[in-house]
Amino acid sequence: MLDREKNPEQWAAAHHGAAKSYQERVQGHLRENVKTAVHHLSKAMLVYTPEAGAVRHAGLQLEIGSLYAKSGDLVEGLSHMELALKVRNFSIQALNPTSHTWSLRSR
């Protein structure tokens, strides 16, 4: 059994793999599969925090947003996609203060 403290990358990868399985699952109810996939992606984000793995964290947030949108919850989906952009913009600004940022909403 994988231990988050001893093997955080492998532990997060296992949860990401489980989430992928539920994303692709055709059996069961879509909402339950989405709920389970989101649960596993949230576990992976315990390792890939915005501070410790901003690019992966943003990618996981986008996956969650896509899942919610696929299940019909567009508001929750958009919320996670905006979080992904905030993490992405913050990490880019930290590396290059003169770079451009992106937003889903018009200003």
Secondary structure, DSSP 8 states (H G I E B T S, - for coil): ---TTT-HHHHHHHHHHHHHHHHH--SS-HHHHHHHHHHHHHHHTTTS-TTT-HHHHHHHHHHHHHHHHHTT-HHHHHHHHHHHHHHHHHHHHHH-TTS----SS--
